[in-house]
Amino acid sequence: MSNDQPRPEHPAITPASDAPEVSAVRARAAAAVEIRPNEARRFRTRALWAGLLLMPATVVAGVLGLMSENAGRCVGYGEGCSDTPGWVYLTALAVAAAAWIHALCTPDGDSQPAPGRKAAFWTMIGAECVFLLLVVTYFG
C-alpha cells in the first residue's frame, strides 16, 4: 500500500465518539488512577510511622516488663530472667528493619501500590510485635 491511499478500517473497531460505553470506562479508569497514589502514599506513611514508633514502644514495653513481679529479682540478682538468647531479639529487629526498608523504598507501578509493599508492611508489624513481646517478657 502506498501512503496516498486511506487505510481500510476494521469493522469491529468503532470510533470512541460512537460508543458512549468507551468514554464511561475511560472516565472510571481516570478516576481510579487519581485514587491509587493516595493508597500508596498511605502505606508509605504508615510504614514510616510504624518504624519510627518502635523505639518509644520499646521503652514502654521495657517499663511494663519492669513492673512485673519477678523484675526486682531479675535486675537485682540476675535470677528469674528470660532464657531467650540475644540472637532472637536481633533477628526480630533485622526482619523488621528489612521489611521497613522494603515498605518505604518499593516503587509503585502504574499508579498502584506494589503488592510487596503491603506484605512488607504487615511483616514489619509482625516482627515489631514479636520484638516487643520479647522485651515485655524478659524480666518475667
Phi, psi and chi 1 to 4 in degrees:
 res  aa     phi    psi   chi1   chi2   chi3   chi4
   1 MET       -  139.6  -73.2 -175.2  133.6      -
   2 SER   -90.6  168.1   70.8      -      -      -
   3 ASN   -74.0  -13.3  -69.1  -21.4      -      -
   4 ASP   -77.0  -31.6  -59.8  -14.3      -      -
   5 GLN   -84.3  141.0  -61.7  174.2   -7.8      -
   6 PRO   -70.5  148.8   21.9  -27.8      -      -
   7 ARG   -76.3  137.3  -91.5  176.4   80.5 -173.0
   8 PRO   -72.9  138.1   21.1  -27.9      -      -
   9 GLU   -88.6  146.9  -66.3 -167.8   24.0      -
  10 HIS   -76.1  137.0 -165.7  -83.6      -      -
  11 PRO   -68.8  -22.5   17.5  -24.6      -      -
  12 ALA   -83.0  -16.7      -      -      -      -
  13 ILE   -92.4  123.2  -60.7  174.9      -      -
  14 THR  -111.7  145.6   58.4      -      -      -
  15 PRO   -63.7  153.1  -17.1   25.3      -      -
  16 ALA   -64.1  -28.4      -      -      -      -
  17 SER   -71.0  -24.8   60.2      -      -      -
  18 ASP   -83.7  -17.5  -64.5  -21.2      -      -
  19 ALA  -117.5  102.9      -      -      -      -
  20 PRO   -68.9  -22.5   18.6  -25.6      -      -
  21 GLU   -64.5  -36.0  -61.2   86.0   19.8      -
  22 VAL   -65.2  -42.9  172.7      -      -      -
  23 SER   -68.5  -32.5   61.7      -      -      -
  24 ALA   -67.6  -39.4      -      -      -      -
  25 VAL   -66.1  -41.0  168.2      -      -      -
  26 ARG   -64.8  -37.5  -73.0 -177.0 -178.1  158.4
  27 ALA   -66.1  -41.6      -      -      -      -
  28 ARG   -65.1  -38.9  -79.9 -176.0  -70.9 -163.6
  29 ALA   -66.4  -38.3      -      -      -      -
  30 ALA   -65.9  -38.4      -      -      -      -
  31 ALA   -66.3  -37.6      -      -      -      -
  32 ALA   -67.2  -36.2      -      -      -      -
  33 VAL   -65.5  -35.3  166.9      -      -      -
  34 GLU   -71.8  -28.6  -66.7  172.6   13.9      -
  35 ILE   -82.2  -36.2  -66.9  171.1      -      -
  36 ARG   -59.9  -43.6  -66.9  -67.1 -176.7 -177.3
  37 PRO   -60.5  -29.5  -25.8   33.8      -      -
  38 ASN   -64.5  -39.0  -68.8  -26.0      -      -
  39 GLU   -65.3  -42.3 -175.2  180.0   -3.9      -
  40 ALA   -64.8  -41.3      -      -      -      -
  41 ARG   -64.4  -38.5 -169.2  176.8  -47.4  123.1
  42 ARG   -62.1  -43.1  -97.5 -164.3  -36.0 -111.7
  43 PHE   -65.8  -39.1  -96.8   93.5      -      -
  44 ARG   -63.7  -43.5 -101.1 -167.0  -57.9  -88.9
  45 THR   -65.5  -43.1  -55.7      -      -      -
  46 ARG   -63.4  -41.0  -71.2  176.2 -175.1  168.3
  47 ALA   -65.6  -39.8      -      -      -      -
  48 LEU   -61.3  -48.8  177.0   67.7      -      -
  49 TRP   -67.8  -37.2  -79.1  106.4      -      -
  50 ALA   -64.4  -37.7      -      -      -      -
  51 GLY   -72.1  -40.0      -      -      -      -
  52 LEU   -71.1  -30.3  -68.4  176.6      -      -
  53 LEU   -85.4    2.6  -69.6  176.1      -      -
  54 LEU   -66.1  -39.4  177.8   61.8      -      -
  55 MET   -65.7  -49.4 -171.4   58.4   92.3      -
  56 PRO   -62.7  -34.6  -19.6   27.3      -      -
  57 ALA   -67.0  -33.7      -      -      -      -
  58 THR   -67.1  -39.6  -56.5      -      -      -
  59 VAL   -63.5  -45.1  170.8      -      -      -
  60 VAL   -62.7  -41.9  170.0      -      -      -
  61 ALA   -65.1  -37.3      -      -      -      -
  62 GLY   -65.6  -40.7      -      -      -      -
  63 VAL   -64.6  -41.7  169.4      -      -      -
  64 LEU   -63.1  -38.6  -73.2  174.4      -      -
  65 GLY   -65.4  -36.3      -      -      -      -
  66 LEU   -70.1  -18.0  -75.4  171.4      -      -
  67 MET   -84.3    1.0  -69.8 -177.1 -170.0      -
  68 SER   -74.4  168.5   70.7      -      -      -
  69 GLU   -67.4  -35.9 -165.1  172.8  -45.3      -
  70 ASN   -94.8    2.2  -62.4  -30.6      -      -
  71 ALA   -63.7  -39.2      -      -      -      -
  72 GLY   -63.1  -40.8      -      -      -      -
  73 ARG   -69.6  -36.5 -173.6  175.6   37.0 -162.4
  74 CYS   -67.6  -45.6  175.1      -      -      -
  75 VAL   -71.9  -42.7  172.2      -      -      -
  76 GLY   -75.9  -43.8      -      -      -      -
  77 TYR  -116.0   -9.4  -57.8  109.1      -      -
  78 GLY    75.3   17.1      -      -      -      -
  79 GLU  -105.5  144.6  -61.3  172.0   -4.4      -
  80 GLY    79.8   11.2      -      -      -      -
  81 CYS   -78.8  167.5  -63.1      -      -      -
  82 SER   -67.5  145.7  174.9      -      -      -
  83 ASP   -95.4   12.1  -67.5  -25.8      -      -
  84 THR   -69.9  126.5  -52.5      -      -      -
  85 PRO   -69.3  156.2   19.1  -25.7      -      -
  86 GLY   -64.1  -26.9      -      -      -      -
  87 TRP   -67.2  -22.7   63.7  -92.5      -      -
  88 VAL   -68.7  -41.1  176.6      -      -      -
  89 TYR   -63.1  -45.7  -66.5   90.9      -      -
  90 LEU   -65.7  -36.1  -66.9  176.2      -      -
  91 THR   -65.6  -43.4  -58.3      -      -      -
  92 ALA   -62.2  -41.6      -      -      -      -
  93 LEU   -67.3  -38.7  -78.5  177.4      -      -
  94 ALA   -66.6  -41.2      -      -      -      -
  95 VAL   -64.8  -43.1  168.6      -      -      -
  96 ALA   -63.0  -41.4      -      -      -      -
  97 ALA   -67.1  -43.2      -      -      -      -
  98 ALA   -64.8  -40.9      -      -      -      -
  99 ALA   -68.1  -34.7      -      -      -      -
 100 TRP   -64.6  -45.5 -171.1   42.2      -      -
 101 ILE   -63.5  -41.7  -68.9  169.2      -      -
 102 HIS   -64.7  -40.8 -175.5   68.4      -      -
 103 ALA   -68.9  -31.5      -      -      -      -
 104 LEU   -83.8  -31.3  -69.9  177.6      -      -
 105 CYS  -105.9   -1.7  -62.0      -      -      -
 106 THR   -72.1  123.4  -58.5      -      -      -
 107 PRO   -73.3  151.4   24.5  -30.0      -      -
 108 ASP   -90.8  145.4  -62.7  -38.1      -      -
 109 GLY  -113.4  132.1      -      -      -      -
 110 ASP    51.3   46.7  -63.8  -19.3      -      -
 111 SER    64.2   19.3  -53.6      -      -      -
 112 GLN  -120.9  145.3  -65.1 -179.2    3.7      -
 113 PRO   -67.2  141.5   20.6  -27.3      -      -
 114 ALA   -67.3  140.4      -      -      -      -
 115 PRO   -61.4  -29.1  -11.4   17.5      -      -
 116 GLY   -66.3  -26.9      -      -      -      -
 117 ARG   -66.4  -42.2  173.8  172.7  -74.2  148.8
 118 LYS   -65.2  -43.0  -68.8 -179.2 -177.9 -179.7
 119 ALA   -64.7  -41.3      -      -      -      -
 120 ALA   -66.1  -38.4      -      -      -      -
 121 PHE   -61.5  -48.8  174.6   74.2      -      -
 122 TRP   -71.8  -29.8  -70.7  110.9      -      -
 123 THR   -65.2  -41.5  -58.4      -      -      -
 124 MET   -62.9  -44.0  177.3 -174.8   66.4      -
 125 ILE   -61.7  -43.2  -65.4  -64.9      -      -
 126 GLY   -64.7  -43.5      -      -      -      -
 127 ALA   -66.1  -37.5      -      -      -      -
 128 GLU   -66.5  -39.4  -72.4  179.6   -0.6      -
 129 CYS   -64.1  -40.4  -71.8      -      -      -
 130 VAL   -63.3  -44.4  166.6      -      -      -
 131 PHE   -61.6  -45.2  175.8   74.5      -      -
 132 LEU   -66.0  -35.3  -67.3  173.2      -      -
 133 LEU   -64.4  -40.7  179.8   69.3      -      -
 134 LEU   -63.2  -39.8  -70.1  169.2      -      -
 135 VAL   -66.4  -43.3  169.8      -      -      -
 136 VAL   -63.9  -38.7  167.5      -      -      -
 137 THR   -88.1    0.8   59.7      -      -      -
 138 TYR   -63.1  -42.9  178.0   75.3      -      -
 139 PHE   -84.7   -9.7  -61.7  107.5      -      -
 140 GLY  -104.4      -      -      -      -      -
